[in-house]
Amino acid sequence: MDRFTITTQIAGKQVEIQFDLKKMPGETGPSYMISIDGLFSGYITKDKAGCYVKMLNSEILEDYMAVINEKLGKSIVKLSQ
């Protein structure tokens, strides 16, 4: 299983977001199972516009989604350069 974590500040609190790569049927991906501070929060996938979006009734707050898109977008750019 491919897994990585990021640690960041959200609303003045340091949080750890863990990403587990998942193969989701029908999704072009990549798709991830998300855990925040060790608690399962839901699933995300990359949409056609290149942004990560929540899926399957995930309970990931918009503040977290903004950080996820910011951090993953930067890491993808760094890998492709």
Protein Blocks (a to p, Z undefined) as FASTA:
>chain_A
ZZddddddeehiacdddddddddehiabjaddddeehiafbdcdddfkopacdeehiacd
fklmmmmmmmmmmmmmmmmZZ
